[in-house]
Amino acid sequence: MSVRVGLVGTGHWARTVHAESLSSYGAVDFVGIWGRNSVEREDLARKFATISFESYEDLLAGVDVVDFAIAPEAQRGFAVRAALSGKSLLLEKPLALTVADASCLVRAVSDAGVRAVVFLTRLFDPVRSRWLAEQFDQGWTSARAVHCSSALVGGSPYAACAWRQAGGALWDIGPHVLSQLVPVLGPIDSVRVTSYEKRGITELSFWHEGGGESTARMTLHGDPVDGQDWIEFSDGRESRRSPMVPMDFVHSHTLAMRALIEGGEPGDPHLVGLPYGVGASLESIRVLSVVESVMAGGYRSDERVAIGGMS
């Protein structure tokens, strides 16, 4: 019997990635869609030959898994209700925009005993995830991450996205960067903000509990290295850079759904050890929240701030 999945969200990402994946993945029954915009909901349901649910409660009553493709500030409330209804969750990043909201969601998942996976696209891209798993236990001591996107440049389908405009690259790209740095170099102990521009480039330095150091350069507004997306690990003698290949987001979503359905031991060995659970996402939000707190209070580019001290 197929797992019944309902989609929450009707925007561009929901339409071009989530719905495309659910409609083609034979292991699930794409039961239907719910979203606040009834016109987009009906249109999406017609396109994928599925049900347009009139209410969120109706969707919850008819599914085993809820797949979210909505803004992070809305995700927490709907996901908590789904968890407490006994549904498994496929969540978007960032999990939430505050430590309090993320903690609330993590507690609900734990209390309800349901499965939850965060759809961090690079962790479910076969080429990138396999490469990342190969970096475990290699003795790397430092890393550089560069992720330059044009998501908020005019003409992008995400250019009008309110939460991306408000949070910039920190909240959109930051979860991706941390999900790749942390499993190799370890949890982050402290951070320094070199620059933080919601309409420009954000540059951060991290110190990891195991003694490693890393840097991240991120933007959603494009720059001379627009389109680059890589991480390079080093031990002072040699270095290895992640492959830069086109992303198949639909396939990555299918692999994320498969990991959720299969539970603790996903069928892809290279996914083992990657931080796609809600607990790991909560820790990344602690780090990102510290950066925001530093910026809100003013900062010096030479100031190193402990994560535990401000989160």
N, C-alpha and C positions, 0 to 999 in steps of 0.2 A: 504494500500500500504506500503510495507517494505521500511525502510530507506536505501538508497544506500550508502555503505561504501567502501572507497578505502584505502588500506594499503600502507604506505611509509616505506620501509625498508625490507631487505632480510636476515638479520643475524640470529643468533641462537635464540635470544629473539623474534624476529618477527616470526620466523618459529614455535617455540614450544609453544608460548603463544598467541600472537596476532592473527595469522592466524588460529590456532586451535579454538580459541574463536569465531572469526567471522564466521567460516565455520559451527559452530554448533548452533549459536544463531539465533533462528527463527524469531526474530523481525527485523533482518537486511538482506539486500541483499549484500553479499560479492562480489562486482562488479569486483574488480581486484587489482593488485599490481604494484607498480613502485619502482625501485631502480636503482642505477647507475651500479651495477654489472648485466649485462644482462644474464649471465649464471645462476646465482642464482635466478634471477627474473623469468626466463622461467621455471626453475626447480620447484620453489615454486608455480607458477601458475598451472603447470601440476598436482602437488600433490593435490592442493585444487580445481581443476576444475574451475578455474577462469581466468580472462584476464590478460595478461602481457602487461601493457601499455608501449608504446615506449617512451613516454615523460611524464613529470610531468604535463604539461599543458593538455594533453589528459586525465589524471586521474581526474584533477580538473573539466574538462568539463562534466564528467560522474557520479559525486557523490554528495551526500548531506553532508557527513561527511568524514573527513580525519583522519585516525588513524596513529599516528607516532610511529615508532620503530627504531629511528636513533639516532646518537650521538648528545649530546646537542649543540655542536658548529655548527652543521648543522641544527638543528631543528628550530632555530629562523627564519632564512631566508625563509625556506619552509612554516613554519606555518603562518608567516605574509602574504605571498602571498595567502595562502588558506583562511585566515580570510578576506582579502580584496576582495576575490572572493565570499564572502558570505557563506563559508562553516563552519560547526561546527567542533570543534577540540577535539580529544582525544590525549593528549600530554604525553610524557614521562617525568620523573624526571631525573636530575634536569631540570627545565624549560630552563635554559641557564647556562653559566659559568661566566657571568658578570652581574652586576646590569644594565648596559647600554643595553645589549641585551635582558635581561628579561623585562625591562621597555618598550622597543620597541615593544615586542610581546604583553604585556599587553595593551598598547595603541592601537595597531591594533585591538585587540579583542573588546575593548571598542568602538572604532570609528566605527567599522563595525557592532556592535550590535549582534555578533554571540555568540553562546554558546561555552564554553571551560571547559574541566575537565582535571586535571592532574592525571595520573594513578599512585597514591601512593599505592602500593599493600596492605599495612597493613590497610589502611583506607577502603578498599573494601573486605577484608577478613571478612566473617560474624562473626566469633568468636571474632576476635580482635576488630573489629569496634564496636560490641555490648558492649564488655567489656569497651572500651574506653568511649563510650557514657555514660555508667553507672557511670563514675568517675566525670562527670560534677557536679559542685555545691556540692561537698562532703567536701569542706574545706581543701583539701590537701595543704600543704605548701612546700613540697619538693619532689624530684623525683630522681631516678637513672635509667639510660638507659644503657643497654649492648647489643651490636650488633656485633657479631663476625662471619665473613664470610670467606670462602676460595675461593672467586671469582678469586683472582689473584695467587692462588697456581697452580703449574704445573698440567696439566690435566684438569683444569676447562675450559669450553667452552668460558669463558671470560678472560682467562689468557693473551691473546694478545691484549686486548681492550686498545687502546691508551689513551682514555680520562680517564679511570679508573687508568691506570698506572700513568698518569700525576697528577691527582687530589687526588688519594688515597681514603681512607674511608670518608674523609671530604665531598667530592662531591657525592659519591655514596650512602653512608649510612646516611650522615647528613640530607638530606631532609626527610627521613623516621623518624628519631629521632625527629626532630623539629615538624613534622606534628602531633606527638602524645603528645609532651610536651606542646606545645603552647595552644591547645584548653582547657587544664585542668588548667595550671598554669598562662596562659596569655602571652602577647607579651614579647619578650626578650629585656631587657634594656642594659645589658652589659655582657661581656664574659671574661673568663680567659683561656689561653691556658696552660695546664699543660704539654702536650707533643703533638707533631705533627710529625708523621713519615709516609711518603707515603708508605714505605715498612714495616711498623710495626704498632704500636698502637697509635691512636690519642685519647687524653683525654682532655675534655673541661668541664668548669664550667660555668653555666649560672645564671644570676640574672633576674628575671621576674618583670615586671612593678607593679604587684600586691603585691610584696614582697616575692614571693616564690623563692626558689633556686633549681637548678638541676645540675646533672652531666651526662656526656656521655662518654662511653668507646667504641671505634669502631676500627675495623681492617678488611682488606680484605685478609690478609695473614695467617689467622688461628693462634691459640695460645692454651694454655691449656684449655681454655673454648670455643674452637672452636664450632660453631654451635648454641651457645646460642643467643637468640634474645628476650629480655624482657624489660619491663619498670615497675618500682615499685614506687608507690606514697605513701607518708606518711604524717601524721600530728604530728609526735612526739610521738604519743600514739599507733597508729596502722598503718599498711601498707597493701597495696594490690598490688600483682604482676600480670602482664598480663599473660594470658594462653600461654603456649608453645605447640602449636599443629602444625602439618605439614600444609604448605601453599599449597592451590590449586590455583596457579597463573592464570590458564585458567578461572576458575570460577570467580576469583576476577576481571579479565579483563572484563568478561561479565557483572558483576555488575557495573563496571565503565562506560561501554558503555550504560547500561540502565539508569544510573543517568544522563548521557549526553543527551540522547534522551528525557527523561521525564522532564528535565529542573529543575525548582526551587524546586519542592517538589518530591524528589525521592520516589519510592515505598517502600523503606526500611526505617522505622522510625529511626533506629539507625544511619543512614548516616547524618541525619539533624544535623547541627552544626559542622561537621567535615570539616577541611580546605583543600578541594580538588580543589578549584578554583585557577585561575592564580594569583589573588591578594595575596593570602596567600603564594603561592610559591615564588612570588617576595620578600616578606618579609623574607622568609627563605634564599634566595640568598643574601640579605643584610647582614644577620648574617654570613653566610659562607664566604662571601667576606671580612668581617672584620677580620675573623680568618686568611685568606690568607694574608691580608695586614700586620697583626701583625707578621706573620712568615717571610714575605719578608723583614721587617725592623729589624729583630731580636726581641727577646722577653725575658721577665723574667717570670718564672713560678708563681710568686706572683703578676703579673700585671693584673689589671682589666681594661678593655677597653670598653668605651661606644659605643654602636652600632651606634647611630646617629652621633657620632663624627668622624667616619672614613668611613662611607658608602657613 
